[in-house]
Amino acid sequence: MSVELSPVSVYAGFWRRVAAALIDAGLLLVLLIVLGHALGQPGFLLREDWFPSLLSGLVSLAYGVLFESSAWQATPGKRLIRIKVTDLAGQRISRGRAVLRHLAQLLSALCLMLGYVMAAFTQRRQCLHDKIAGTLVVRAAYAPAQIASAPMARRWSRWEIAAVIGPLVAAWLAVLTAQLDHPVAVVEPAEHYNARTQVAAALYYAGDAMDQVVSLYDERHDFASVNISDIPLDQEAARTIAALQVVAGSIHLTFGGDADPALHAHTLTLTPALDTEGNVAWVCGFADVPEGYTVVYDDYRNLTDIDVALLPADCQPGDAGADAAPEAPGLKA
């Protein structure tokens, strides 16, 4: 006895596709971070030039094309959600069609993301890029013959489609209008964000220097004798850091190169602090000294000449997490 198929059971619904996309986005982020470390550029995602966008786009394209044209017919995210990509006959798609499908996603995104929303109401639950490439996203359990013969979903009326799209378009217009009305409020935080991300990356690069200082202090028991005139930087770190030095136990990061103009020729200092057991914590910039610790130099705040607004929270005075500084990533020896 044959079982009558329903479009609801065959085609992957909108929210299933969203769930799969979120899983794939997380996996791609991990892949890019690992790739950055393999290339010797661990902080490349923080850069604002063309390289991060180009590499991320190529990795995303290869990820989608290779998986969806494979025997799986699905990315890992889609496979976990038990959906797959097929052509209109339910067959596995070629790499050429997979490339077309992923490049067409640019159009789905450019039209205010409405190309993706189409999956909620088209008769075969296709996004705009699916229609362009002639593909379907279906439940993984169904065979090609069942997919090819599956009935269409109910056609939505123009009023129903307008009821879904109208609020989305209105929301986009409201956002664009707000940006036009308050251009300064948008640009200023973006500038600060750029500088803060570069400072955060610099703190990551200073991790080895922190270890060297603590190791030398353990041998000499005197921070004043710990001096390193020039610590070598890898290519990625040297893009924004002009010099990394240790002076009397304090680590001095001087910015230059491609760093934000507000950071150019300015210095951020990491100053050691000790507790009663001799454990070392690092006080960043203008931050408060952690409770239970004594900073090595009382005038440590005079060693940093960067605008406090350009520093991450762990380097600002009166920070709510200052007391927890010994546990802050990169700030504990």
C-alpha distance (Angstrom), angle and dihedral (degrees) to the residues before:
residue distance angle dihedral
M1 . . .
S2 3.81 . .
V3 3.78 120.1 .
E4 3.79 116.2 -132.0
L5 3.77 110.4 -123.6
S6 3.77 122.8 -137.6
P7 3.82 123.8 -154.5
V8 3.80 88.9 -128.0
S9 3.80 91.3 62.3
V10 3.83 97.8 41.4
Y11 3.81 105.8 43.1
A12 3.80 120.8 63.7
G13 3.77 109.9 -112.7
F14 3.79 125.3 -127.3
W15 3.82 96.3 -102.3
R16 3.80 93.5 47.4
R17 3.78 88.2 55.9
V18 3.81 91.3 48.0
A19 3.81 91.1 51.9
A20 3.81 91.5 50.0
A21 3.82 91.0 48.1
L22 3.82 91.7 52.4
I23 3.81 91.6 51.2
D24 3.81 91.3 48.8
A25 3.82 91.3 47.8
G26 3.81 90.1 55.2
L27 3.81 92.3 47.8
L28 3.81 91.5 47.9
L29 3.80 91.0 51.5
V30 3.81 90.9 53.2
L31 3.81 90.1 46.5
L32 3.82 91.8 51.4
I33 3.81 92.4 48.7
V34 3.82 91.0 50.6
L35 3.81 90.1 46.2
G36 3.80 90.7 50.6
H37 3.81 90.9 54.3
A38 3.82 90.7 46.2
L39 3.82 89.8 53.6
G40 3.80 91.6 47.7
Q41 3.82 91.3 -112.7
P42 3.82 105.4 104.7
G43 3.79 94.6 163.6
F44 3.80 98.5 46.2
L45 3.83 93.9 115.5
L46 3.83 88.2 65.8
R47 3.79 92.7 57.9
E48 3.79 118.9 105.1
D49 3.81 100.1 -151.4
W50 3.80 128.2 93.2
F51 3.82 96.6 -85.8
P52 3.85 100.6 79.9
S53 3.80 92.8 45.5
L54 3.80 93.4 46.9
L55 3.81 95.2 46.3
S56 3.82 92.9 43.7
G57 3.80 90.7 49.5
L58 3.81 93.5 49.2
V59 3.82 93.3 46.5
S60 3.82 90.9 47.8
L61 3.81 91.1 48.6
A62 3.81 93.4 49.0
Y63 3.82 91.0 44.8
G64 3.79 93.6 53.8
V65 3.79 98.1 38.5
L66 3.80 97.5 47.0
F67 3.79 95.4 45.7
E68 3.82 98.5 41.4
S69 3.82 93.2 47.4
S70 3.80 91.6 46.0
A71 3.79 128.3 90.6
W72 3.82 87.4 -88.5
Q73 3.83 90.4 60.6
A74 3.80 85.5 -156.1
T75 3.77 143.9 74.1
P76 3.83 115.6 -113.4
G77 3.82 89.2 -97.5
K78 3.80 92.6 52.7
R79 3.80 91.2 44.3
L80 3.81 91.4 53.8
I81 3.81 90.0 50.8
R82 3.85 89.0 45.5
I83 3.78 98.9 -119.3
K84 3.81 130.6 121.6
V85 3.81 142.7 -169.5
T86 3.82 120.7 -112.8
D87 3.77 139.3 162.2
L88 3.81 119.8 -104.2
A89 3.82 90.0 -83.4
G90 3.79 92.5 53.9
Q91 3.80 93.9 -107.0
R92 3.78 130.2 133.8
I93 3.81 111.6 -85.4
S94 3.80 124.8 -122.3
R95 3.79 122.8 -116.8
G96 3.79 89.9 -109.5
R97 3.80 91.6 56.1
A98 3.82 89.9 44.9
V99 3.83 90.1 53.7
L100 3.82 90.7 49.7
R101 3.81 90.8 48.8
H102 3.79 93.6 52.7
L103 3.80 95.6 43.2
A104 3.82 88.6 50.3
Q105 3.80 88.6 58.4
L106 3.80 85.9 78.1
L107 3.81 87.6 67.6
S108 3.81 91.2 47.7
A109 3.80 88.9 54.4
L110 3.81 98.0 41.1
C111 3.80 94.3 57.4
L112 3.83 90.6 69.2
M113 3.84 89.9 -79.9
L114 3.80 88.4 -69.9
G115 3.79 89.5 125.3
Y116 3.80 87.4 70.3
V117 3.79 93.9 44.3
M118 3.82 88.5 59.8
A119 3.82 87.3 78.4
A120 3.80 88.0 74.2
F121 3.81 96.9 61.6
T122 3.83 112.7 16.2
Q123 3.78 113.9 110.5
R124 3.80 94.5 -113.9
R125 3.81 93.4 32.5
Q126 3.81 92.2 -110.3
C127 3.78 126.9 160.9
L128 3.80 118.2 -139.6
H129 3.81 91.2 -96.1
D130 3.83 90.1 51.5
K131 3.80 90.2 55.1
I132 3.81 91.2 48.2
A133 3.81 93.5 48.7
G134 3.82 96.3 36.9
T135 3.79 94.8 -120.7
L136 3.78 138.2 137.3
V137 3.80 133.0 -152.8
V138 3.80 108.4 -144.3
R139 3.78 142.2 163.4
A140 3.80 109.6 -75.1
A141 3.81 94.3 -129.9
Y142 3.81 95.5 70.0
A143 3.80 125.0 93.0
P144 3.84 123.5 -133.7
A145 3.82 93.6 -102.6
Q146 3.80 91.5 52.8
I147 3.81 92.3 47.7
A148 3.81 93.1 48.3
S149 3.81 91.8 51.3
A150 3.80 97.4 40.8
P151 3.82 113.2 124.4
M152 3.76 122.5 -113.6
A153 3.78 119.4 -100.8
R154 3.79 118.8 -111.6
R155 3.78 112.7 -71.8
W156 3.78 111.4 -115.4
S157 3.76 118.7 -131.6
R158 3.79 121.1 -119.3
W159 3.79 89.4 -108.6
E160 3.80 92.7 54.7
I161 3.80 91.9 48.9
A162 3.80 90.7 47.9
A163 3.80 90.1 50.8
V164 3.83 89.5 58.3
I165 3.80 99.7 38.5
G166 3.81 98.2 37.9
P167 3.83 97.3 68.9
L168 3.82 91.1 44.6
V169 3.80 92.7 52.6
A170 3.81 90.2 45.8
A171 3.82 90.5 51.9
W172 3.82 91.9 50.3
L173 3.80 91.1 49.0
A174 3.81 90.8 49.4
V175 3.80 90.8 53.2
L176 3.81 92.6 47.9
T177 3.79 91.6 47.2
A178 3.80 91.5 50.5
Q179 3.82 90.3 51.9
L180 3.80 91.6 50.8
D181 3.80 92.7 47.1
H182 3.83 94.5 48.9
P183 3.82 107.5 30.8
V184 3.81 94.6 153.1
A185 3.80 93.4 52.7
V186 3.80 89.2 55.3
V187 3.80 99.9 43.5
E188 3.80 99.2 45.4
P189 3.83 98.1 57.8
A190 3.81 89.2 45.4
E191 3.82 89.8 57.8
H192 3.79 91.2 49.6
Y193 3.79 91.2 47.1
N194 3.81 91.5 54.3
A195 3.80 92.3 52.0
R196 3.81 93.6 44.0
T197 3.81 92.6 51.8
Q198 3.80 90.4 50.9
V199 3.80 91.1 49.7
A200 3.82 89.9 48.5
A201 3.81 89.7 51.7
A202 3.82 90.1 49.1
L203 3.82 90.0 54.5
Y204 3.80 88.0 54.7
Y205 3.81 90.8 52.0
A206 3.82 90.1 49.6
G207 3.81 91.5 61.1
D208 3.82 94.4 95.0
A209 3.81 90.8 48.3
M210 3.83 90.0 54.0
D211 3.80 89.7 53.6
Q212 3.83 91.6 48.6
V213 3.81 92.6 50.6
V214 3.80 93.2 49.2
S215 3.81 91.1 47.2
L216 3.82 91.8 51.8
Y217 3.81 91.5 45.0
D218 3.81 90.4 53.2
E219 3.82 87.8 56.1
R220 3.83 98.7 42.7
H221 3.83 104.0 24.5
D222 3.79 88.2 -145.2
F223 3.81 123.8 96.6
A224 3.83 91.6 -166.5
S225 3.81 89.3 68.3
V226 3.82 93.9 52.0
N227 3.82 107.0 96.7
I228 3.80 128.7 151.3
S229 3.79 112.8 177.5
D230 3.80 98.9 -161.0
I231 3.80 128.5 7.3
P232 3.84 113.4 -159.9
L233 3.81 116.0 -114.8
D234 3.78 128.3 -154.9
Q235 3.79 119.8 -120.7
E236 3.79 95.2 -94.5
A237 3.81 95.0 49.0
A238 3.82 91.9 45.9
R239 3.81 90.1 60.8
T240 3.81 91.3 77.2
I241 3.84 105.4 11.7
A242 3.80 116.8 74.7
A243 3.81 95.4 -177.4
L244 3.80 139.6 4.1
Q245 3.81 113.1 -165.4
V246 3.80 139.8 162.0
V247 3.80 115.9 -139.2
A248 3.82 117.5 -178.5
G249 3.80 90.5 -24.6
S250 3.82 96.1 -49.7
I251 3.81 118.6 114.1
H252 3.81 115.2 -133.1
L253 3.82 119.5 -161.0
T254 3.82 112.9 -168.0
F255 3.80 116.2 -169.4
G256 3.81 127.4 -140.1
G257 3.80 142.0 125.3
D258 3.82 110.5 56.2
A259 3.80 94.1 -4.5
D260 3.79 119.8 130.0
P261 3.85 108.6 -79.3
A262 3.82 89.5 -118.6
L263 3.83 88.8 61.6
H264 3.82 98.2 43.9
A265 3.83 113.7 125.3
H266 3.82 90.6 -3.8
T267 3.80 125.1 122.2
L268 3.80 134.5 -137.3
T269 3.79 116.7 -162.0
L270 3.79 130.9 -154.5
T271 3.80 110.5 -157.8
P272 3.82 123.9 -164.7
A273 3.80 121.5 -122.8
L274 3.82 127.8 -170.6
D275 3.78 134.3 -149.6
T276 3.81 125.1 -151.1
E277 3.82 91.3 -87.0
G278 3.80 93.8 52.8
N279 3.80 96.2 -105.9
V280 3.81 113.8 151.9
A281 3.80 126.0 -132.6
W282 3.79 125.4 176.2
V283 3.80 122.3 -126.6
C284 3.79 109.5 -152.0
G285 3.79 120.5 -146.8
F286 3.81 111.7 -54.8
A287 3.82 96.5 -10.5
D288 3.80 121.1 134.5
V289 3.80 118.0 -101.5
P290 3.83 110.3 -100.2
E291 3.78 116.1 -105.5
G292 3.79 111.5 -92.7
Y293 3.82 93.4 23.8
T294 3.81 131.5 100.5
V295 3.79 117.5 -147.7
V296 3.81 114.9 -128.5
Y297 3.83 93.7 -133.9
D298 3.80 119.8 35.8
D299 3.81 92.9 -156.3
Y300 3.82 93.6 52.9
R301 3.82 92.4 128.2
N302 3.82 90.0 65.1
L303 3.81 90.2 63.1
T304 3.83 94.2 68.1
D305 3.81 118.5 70.2
I306 3.82 101.1 177.0
D307 3.81 120.5 115.7
V308 3.81 105.8 -97.1
A309 3.84 90.4 -131.8
L310 3.82 89.1 65.1
L311 3.79 94.1 56.6
P312 3.81 127.8 89.1
A313 3.81 117.4 -107.8
D314 3.83 94.3 -97.2
C315 3.81 89.5 61.0
Q316 3.83 97.5 48.3
P317 3.83 125.9 91.2
G318 3.78 120.0 -106.3
D319 3.81 91.5 19.6
A320 3.81 112.6 169.5
G321 3.80 89.4 -131.0
A322 3.80 95.7 47.3
D323 3.80 93.6 105.9
A324 3.78 88.3 55.9
A325 3.82 93.1 52.1
P326 3.82 94.0 117.1
E327 3.82 87.6 64.7
A328 3.81 95.8 42.1
P329 3.84 113.0 116.7
G330 3.79 111.1 -95.1
L331 3.81 94.7 4.2
K332 3.79 101.2 85.1
A333 3.74 121.5 79.0
